[in-house]
Amino acid sequence: MALFKKRTAGKPGEWYYCLEHKKVEEGPDCPGKDRFGPYASPEEARHAMETAAERNLQWENDPRWHDAPAGGSDEEE
């Protein structure tokens, strides 16, 4: 008996953005490495790339991700 079953069909109402095909799909049609999601609606999935860009910008500017050395300088020597 397998611990994890590979899902071949998606659940109705699960939406994904396929990075390879650059389109919104209902259910996980493409491999996980090629998609973002699941999203609650096709509209949310359609904006997956914008959402990712916004989150990346937030993380890049989050001071918790930029540990300054004890000397206070952010530059490496």
N, CA, C and O atoms as a Tinker XYZ file with bonds, in Angstrom:
   308  protein
     1  N      0.840000   -1.179000    0.000000    73     2
     2  CA     0.000000    0.000000    0.000000    64     1     3
     3  C      0.888000    1.247000    0.000000    63     2     4     5
     4  O      1.770000    1.396000    0.846000    81     3
     5  N      0.651000    2.096000   -0.921000    73     3     6
     6  CA     1.443000    3.316000   -1.042000    64     5     7
     7  C      0.993000    4.349000   -0.008000    63     6     8     9
     8  O     -0.196000    4.492000    0.277000    81     7
     9  N      1.958000    5.052000    0.536000    73     7    10
    10  CA     1.631000    6.111000    1.483000    64     9    11
    11  C      1.051000    7.329000    0.779000    63    10    12    13
    12  O      0.137000    7.978000    1.287000    81    11
    13  N      1.583000    7.626000   -0.378000    73    11    14
    14  CA     1.137000    8.791000   -1.117000    64    13    15
    15  C      0.630000    8.346000   -2.479000    63    14    16    17
    16  O      1.300000    7.603000   -3.196000    81    15
    17  N     -0.536000    8.803000   -2.814000    73    15    18
    18  CA    -1.098000    8.475000   -4.112000    64    17    19
    19  C     -0.855000    9.644000   -5.056000    63    18    20    21
    20  O     -1.020000   10.805000   -4.683000    81    19
    21  N     -0.468000    9.326000   -6.265000    73    19    22
    22  CA    -0.289000   10.369000   -7.267000    64    21    23
    23  C     -1.657000   10.748000   -7.798000    63    22    24    25
    24  O     -2.393000    9.910000   -8.320000    81    23
    25  N     -1.985000   12.013000   -7.657000    73    23    26
    26  CA    -3.266000   12.495000   -8.157000    64    25    27
    27  C     -3.168000   12.731000   -9.639000    63    26    28    29
    28  O     -2.328000   13.508000  -10.092000    81    27
    29  N     -4.003000   12.081000  -10.391000    73    27    30
    30  CA    -3.968000   12.266000  -11.835000    64    29    31
    31  C     -5.025000   13.260000  -12.303000    63    30    32    33
    32  O     -4.892000   13.842000  -13.379000    81    31
    33  N     -6.058000   13.456000  -11.518000    73    31    34
    34  CA    -7.105000   14.401000  -11.887000    64    33    35
    35  C     -7.259000   15.421000  -10.784000    63    34    36    37
    36  O     -7.131000   15.095000   -9.604000    81    35
    37  N     -7.530000   16.640000  -11.160000    73    35    38
    38  CA    -7.688000   17.693000  -10.176000    64    37    39
    39  C     -9.083000   17.726000   -9.604000    63    38    40    41
    40  O    -10.014000   17.133000  -10.148000    81    39
    41  N     -9.209000   18.417000   -8.514000    73    39    42
    42  CA   -10.515000   18.620000   -7.916000    64    41    43
    43  C    -11.194000   19.779000   -8.614000    63    42    44    45
    44  O    -10.532000   20.751000   -8.978000    81    43
    45  N    -12.492000   19.700000   -8.808000    73    43    46
    46  CA   -13.190000   20.863000   -9.365000    64    45    47
    47  C    -12.994000   22.069000   -8.450000    63    46    48    49
    48  O    -13.093000   21.952000   -7.228000    81    47
    49  N    -12.725000   23.187000   -9.025000    73    47    50
    50  CA   -12.517000   24.402000   -8.246000    64    49    51
    51  C    -11.076000   24.671000   -7.870000    63    50    52    53
    52  O    -10.797000   25.702000   -7.258000    81    51
    53  N    -10.142000   23.784000   -8.211000    73    51    54
    54  CA    -8.714000   24.050000   -8.001000    64    53    55
    55  C     -8.149000   24.588000   -9.299000    63    54    56    57
    56  O     -8.261000   23.952000  -10.347000    81    55
    57  N     -7.556000   25.735000   -9.228000    73    55    58
    58  CA    -7.024000   26.387000  -10.423000    64    57    59
    59  C     -5.525000   26.555000  -10.283000    63    58    60    61
    60  O     -5.024000   26.847000   -9.197000    81    59
    61  N     -4.812000   26.373000  -11.378000    73    59    62
    62  CA    -3.353000   26.467000  -11.410000    64    61    63
    63  C     -2.928000   27.347000  -12.576000    63    62    64    65
    64  O     -3.653000   27.508000  -13.558000    81    63
    65  N     -1.730000   27.913000  -12.440000    73    63    66
    66  CA    -1.120000   28.630000  -13.562000    64    65    67
    67  C      0.051000   27.792000  -14.030000    63    66    68    69
    68  O      0.990000   27.555000  -13.269000    81    67
    69  N      0.006000   27.337000  -15.285000    73    67    70
    70  CA     1.069000   26.518000  -15.847000    64    69    71
    71  C      2.175000   27.425000  -16.364000    63    70    72    73
    72  O      1.942000   28.264000  -17.234000    81    71
    73  N      3.379000   27.255000  -15.829000    73    71    74
    74  CA     4.520000   28.075000  -16.223000    64    73    75
    75  C      5.034000   27.703000  -17.604000    63    74    76    77
    76  O      5.596000   28.547000  -18.302000    81    75
    77  N      4.850000   26.460000  -18.006000    73    75    78
    78  CA     5.329000   26.023000  -19.308000    64    77    79
    79  C      4.408000   26.499000  -20.431000    63    78    80    81
    80  O      4.870000   27.002000  -21.455000    81    79
    81  N      3.111000   26.334000  -20.226000    73    79    82
    82  CA     2.140000   26.704000  -21.264000    64    81    83
    83  C      1.642000   28.138000  -21.131000    63    82    84    85
    84  O      0.979000   28.657000  -22.029000    81    83
    85  N      1.966000   28.777000  -20.000000    73    83    86
    86  CA     1.567000   30.156000  -19.721000    64    85    87
    87  C      0.054000   30.330000  -19.832000    63    86    88    89
    88  O     -0.449000   31.233000  -20.501000    81    87
    89  N     -0.659000   29.409000  -19.136000    73    87    90
    90  CA    -2.119000   29.502000  -19.148000    64    89    91
    91  C     -2.688000   28.956000  -17.849000    63    90    92    93
    92  O     -2.015000   28.245000  -17.102000    81    91
    93  N     -3.946000   29.309000  -17.598000    73    91    94
    94  CA    -4.679000   28.855000  -16.421000    64    93    95
    95  C     -5.291000   27.500000  -16.730000    63    94    96    97
    96  O     -5.851000   27.285000  -17.805000    81    95
    97  N     -5.175000   26.576000  -15.757000    73    95    98
    98  CA    -5.718000   25.236000  -15.929000    64    97    99
    99  C     -6.529000   24.863000  -14.703000    63    98   100   101
   100  O     -6.168000   25.225000  -13.583000    81    99
   101  N     -7.619000   24.144000  -14.906000    73    99   102
   102  CA    -8.381000   23.625000  -13.774000    64   101   103
   103  C     -7.856000   22.236000  -13.469000    63   102   104   105
   104  O     -7.819000   21.369000  -14.342000    81   103
   105  N     -7.454000   22.033000  -12.238000    73   103   106
   106  CA    -6.868000   20.755000  -11.855000    64   105   107
   107  C     -5.411000   20.695000  -12.259000    63   106   108   109
   108  O     -4.984000   21.415000  -13.162000    81   107
   109  N     -4.641000   19.841000  -11.600000    73   107   110
   110  CA    -3.212000   19.755000  -11.913000    64   109   111
   111  C     -2.948000   18.934000  -13.176000    63   110   112   113
   112  O     -2.623000   17.749000  -13.093000    81   111
   113  N     -3.085000   19.558000  -14.328000    73   111   114
   114  CA    -2.827000   18.870000  -15.591000    64   113   115
   115  C     -1.334000   18.687000  -15.834000    63   114   116   117
   116  O     -0.916000   17.658000  -16.365000    81   115
   117  N     -0.534000   19.663000  -15.455000    73   115   118
   118  CA     0.908000   19.629000  -15.698000    64   117   119
   119  C      1.640000   19.250000  -14.410000    63   118   120   121
   120  O      1.074000   19.367000  -13.323000    81   119
   121  N      2.886000   18.800000  -14.520000    73   119   122
   122  CA     3.664000   18.435000  -13.325000    64   121   123
   123  C      3.813000   19.607000  -12.355000    63   122   124   125
   124  O      3.799000   20.769000  -12.761000    81   123
   125  N      3.954000   19.288000  -11.089000    73   123   126
   126  CA     4.077000   20.305000  -10.051000    64   125   127
   127  C      5.213000   21.282000  -10.269000    63   126   128   129
   128  O      5.111000   22.445000   -9.880000    81   127
   129  N      6.297000   20.829000  -10.888000    73   127   130
   130  CA     7.443000   21.722000  -11.123000    64   129   131
   131  C      7.129000   22.805000  -12.141000    63   130   132   133
   132  O      7.868000   23.783000  -12.255000    81   131
   133  N      6.035000   22.641000  -12.885000    73   131   134
   134  CA     5.683000   23.583000  -13.947000    64   133   135
   135  C      4.466000   24.427000  -13.623000    63   134   136   137
   136  O      3.904000   25.051000  -14.523000    81   135
   137  N      4.036000   24.469000  -12.358000    73   135   138
   138  CA     2.810000   25.210000  -12.083000    64   137   139
   139  C      2.843000   25.919000  -10.738000    63   138   140   141
   140  O      3.575000   25.529000   -9.829000    81   139
   141  N      2.038000   26.963000  -10.634000    73   139   142
   142  CA     1.760000   27.658000   -9.386000    64   141   143
   143  C      0.328000   27.324000   -9.007000    63   142   144   145
   144  O     -0.530000   27.198000   -9.881000    81   143
   145  N      0.061000   27.179000   -7.717000    73   143   146
   146  CA    -1.306000   26.942000   -7.286000    64   145   147
   147  C     -1.353000   25.895000   -6.203000    63   146   148   149
   148  O     -0.305000   25.411000   -5.776000    81   147
   149  N     -2.513000   25.537000   -5.752000    73   147   150
   150  CA    -3.818000   25.852000   -6.322000    64   149   151
   151  C     -4.331000   27.218000   -5.872000    63   150   152   153
   152  O     -3.977000   27.727000   -4.809000    81   151
   153  N     -5.169000   27.779000   -6.717000    73   151   154
   154  CA    -5.853000   29.036000   -6.443000    64   153   155
   155  C     -7.343000   28.755000   -6.363000    63   154   156   157
   156  O     -7.821000   27.763000   -6.913000    81   155
   157  N     -8.078000   29.623000   -5.682000    73   155   158
   158  CA    -9.517000   29.435000   -5.485000    64   157   159
   159  C    -10.333000   29.787000   -6.717000    63   158   160   161
   160  O    -11.467000   29.331000   -6.866000    81   159
   161  N     -9.760000   30.600000   -7.604000    73   159   162
   162  CA   -10.520000   31.021000   -8.785000    64   161   163
   163  C     -9.586000   31.139000   -9.989000    63   162   164   165
   164  O     -8.373000   31.275000   -9.829000    81   163
   165  N    -10.153000   31.088000  -11.184000    73   163   166
   166  CA    -9.311000   31.276000  -12.372000    64   165   167
   167  C     -8.693000   32.674000  -12.424000    63   166   168   169
   168  O     -7.597000   32.853000  -12.956000    81   167
   169  N     -9.390000   33.650000  -11.876000    73   167   170
   170  CA    -8.869000   35.028000  -11.861000    64   169   171
   171  C     -7.604000   35.121000  -11.001000    63   170   172   173
   172  O     -6.637000   35.779000  -11.385000    81   171
   173  N     -7.612000   34.464000   -9.843000    73   171   174
   174  CA    -6.413000   34.444000   -8.994000    64   173   175
   175  C     -5.266000   33.750000   -9.712000    63   174   176   177
   176  O     -4.130000   34.223000   -9.668000    81   175
   177  N     -5.550000   32.642000  -10.367000    73   175   178
   178  CA    -4.510000   31.910000  -11.095000    64   177   179
   179  C     -3.960000   32.748000  -12.243000    63   178   180   181
   180  O     -2.765000   32.695000  -12.533000    81   179
   181  N     -4.817000   33.513000  -12.892000    73   179   182
   182  CA    -4.406000   34.354000  -14.016000    64   181   183
   183  C     -3.374000   35.392000  -13.581000    63   182   184   185
   184  O     -2.538000   35.815000  -14.379000    81   183
   185  N     -3.437000   35.800000  -12.314000    73   183   186
   186  CA    -2.518000   36.817000  -11.789000    64   185   187
   187  C     -1.372000   36.199000  -10.992000    63   186   188   189
   188  O     -0.737000   36.886000  -10.192000    81   187
   189  N     -1.102000   34.918000  -11.201000    73   187   190
   190  CA    -0.071000   34.221000  -10.426000    64   189   191
   191  C      1.304000   34.859000  -10.574000    63   190   192   193
   192  O      2.029000   34.991000   -9.587000    81   191
   193  N      1.670000   35.253000  -11.772000    73   191   194
   194  CA     3.000000   35.834000  -11.980000    64   193   195
   195  C      3.126000   37.192000  -11.296000    63   194   196   197
   196  O      4.178000   37.509000  -10.742000    81   195
   197  N      2.061000   37.999000  -11.328000    73   195   198
   198  CA     2.100000   39.294000  -10.643000    64   197   199
   199  C      2.185000   39.094000   -9.130000    63   198   200   201
   200  O      2.919000   39.803000   -8.442000    81   199
   201  N      1.426000   38.122000   -8.621000    73   199   202
   202  CA     1.455000   37.819000   -7.190000    64   201   203
   203  C      2.851000   37.378000   -6.771000    63   202   204   205
   204  O      3.353000   37.814000   -5.736000    81   203
   205  N      3.481000   36.518000   -7.565000    73   203   206
   206  CA     4.837000   36.049000   -7.258000    64   205   207
   207  C      5.831000   37.210000   -7.275000    63   206   208   209
   208  O      6.701000   37.291000   -6.407000    81   207
   209  N      5.711000   38.099000   -8.247000    73   207   210
   210  CA     6.618000   39.246000   -8.329000    64   209   211
   211  C      6.457000   40.161000   -7.116000    63   210   212   213
   212  O      7.447000   40.648000   -6.569000    81   211
   213  N      5.205000   40.397000   -6.691000    73   211   214
   214  CA     4.956000   41.230000   -5.514000    64   213   215
   215  C      5.542000   40.595000   -4.258000    63   214   216   217
   216  O      6.149000   41.280000   -3.434000    81   215
   217  N      5.359000   39.287000   -4.117000    73   215   218
   218  CA     5.890000   38.599000   -2.935000    64   217   219
   219  C      7.411000   38.590000   -2.938000    63   218   220   221
   220  O      8.035000   38.759000   -1.891000    81   219
   221  N      8.010000   38.395000   -4.100000    73   219   222
   222  CA     9.477000   38.429000   -4.185000    64   221   223
   223  C     10.010000   39.786000   -3.758000    63   222   224   225
   224  O     11.005000   39.868000   -3.038000    81   223
   225  N      9.352000   40.850000   -4.201000    73   223   226
   226  CA     9.776000   42.200000   -3.825000    64   225   227
   227  C      9.649000   42.407000   -2.314000    63   226   228   229
   228  O     10.527000   43.001000   -1.688000    81   227
   229  N      8.557000   41.917000   -1.737000    73   227   230
   230  CA     8.387000   42.030000   -0.285000    64   229   231
   231  C      9.491000   41.279000    0.445000    63   230   232   233
   232  O     10.047000   41.790000    1.417000    81   231
   233  N      9.812000   40.076000   -0.008000    73   231   234
   234  CA    10.845000   39.277000    0.653000    64   233   235
   235  C     12.227000   39.903000    0.477000    63   234   236   237
   236  O     13.047000   39.860000    1.394000    81   235
   237  N     12.489000   40.481000   -0.686000    73   235   238
   238  CA    13.791000   41.120000   -0.908000    64   237   239
   239  C     13.984000   42.320000    0.006000    63   238   240   241
   240  O     15.113000   42.649000    0.371000    81   239
   241  N     12.894000   42.972000    0.377000    73   239   242
   242  CA    12.977000   44.154000    1.227000    64   241   243
   243  C     12.697000   43.863000    2.693000    63   242   244   245
   244  O     12.635000   44.787000    3.503000    81   243
   245  N     12.531000   42.610000    3.041000    73   243   246
   246  CA    12.264000   42.220000    4.425000    64   245   247
   247  C     13.584000   42.185000    5.188000    63   246   248   249
   248  O     14.480000   41.424000    4.825000    81   247
   249  N     13.720000   42.987000    6.231000    73   247   250
   250  CA    14.990000   43.025000    6.973000    64   249   251
   251  C     15.353000   41.692000    7.632000    63   250   252   253
   252  O     16.521000   41.460000    7.945000    81   251
   253  N     14.378000   40.824000    7.844000    73   251   254
   254  CA    14.689000   39.524000    8.444000    64   253   255
   255  C     15.506000   38.651000    7.499000    63   254   256   257
   256  O     16.145000   37.699000    7.947000    81   255
   257  N     15.499000   38.952000    6.203000    73   255   258
   258  CA    16.250000   38.170000    5.218000    64   257   259
   259  C     17.633000   38.749000    4.978000    63   258   260   261
   260  O     18.442000   38.142000    4.276000    81   259
   261  N     17.916000   39.910000    5.546000    73   259   262
   262  CA    19.203000   40.574000    5.344000    64   261   263
   263  C     19.864000   40.780000    6.695000    63   262   264   265
   264  O     19.814000   41.873000    7.259000    81   263
   265  N     20.473000   39.746000    7.204000    73   263   266
   266  CA    21.140000   39.834000    8.492000    64   265   267
   267  C     22.423000   40.644000    8.346000    63   266   268   269
   268  O     23.351000   40.242000    7.644000    81   267
   269  N     22.460000   41.771000    9.007000    73   267   270
   270  CA    23.652000   42.609000    8.986000    64   269   271
   271  C     24.680000   42.052000    9.970000    63   270   272   273
   272  O     24.314000   41.599000   11.054000    81   271
   273  N     25.954000   42.083000    9.605000    73   271   274
   274  CA    26.998000   41.639000   10.548000    64   273   275
   275  C     26.998000   42.537000   11.782000    63   274   276   277
   276  O     26.431000   43.630000   11.767000    81   275
   277  N     27.638000   42.064000   12.847000    73   275   278
   278  CA    27.669000   42.798000   14.112000    64   277   279
   279  C     28.241000   44.193000   13.960000    63   278   280   281
   280  O     27.886000   45.088000   14.728000    81   279
   281  N     29.141000   44.406000   12.964000    73   279   282
   282  CA    29.741000   45.724000   12.754000    64   281   283
   283  C     28.781000   46.733000   12.150000    63   282   284   285
   284  O     29.067000   47.930000   12.153000    81   283
   285  N     27.625000   46.264000   11.623000    73   283   286
   286  CA    26.631000   47.177000   11.088000    64   285   287
   287  C     26.726000   47.389000    9.604000    63   286   288   289
   288  O     25.865000   48.061000    9.035000    81   287
   289  N     27.730000   46.847000    8.944000    73   287   290
   290  CA    27.899000   47.030000    7.505000    64   289   291
   291  C     27.272000   45.860000    6.763000    63   290   292   293
   292  O     27.405000   44.714000    7.192000    81   291
   293  N     26.578000   46.138000    5.632000    73   291   294
   294  CA    25.977000   45.083000    4.828000    64   293   295
   295  C     26.939000   44.543000    3.778000    63   294   296   297
   296  O     26.646000   43.540000    3.126000    81   295
   297  N     28.091000   45.202000    3.609000    73   295   298
   298  CA    29.035000   44.781000    2.564000    64   297   299
   299  C     29.937000   43.675000    3.068000    63   298   300   301
   300  O     30.362000   43.668000    4.223000    81   299
   301  N     30.223000   42.729000    2.164000    73   299   302
   302  CA    31.159000   41.651000    2.510000    64   301   303
   303  C     32.566000   42.106000    2.180000    63   302   304   305
   304  O     32.774000   42.888000    1.252000    81   303
   305  N     33.531000   41.614000    2.942000    73   303   306
   306  CA    34.918000   42.016000    2.686000    64   305   307
   307  C     35.631000   40.938000    1.928000    63   306   308
   308  O     36.812000   41.082000    1.614000    81   307
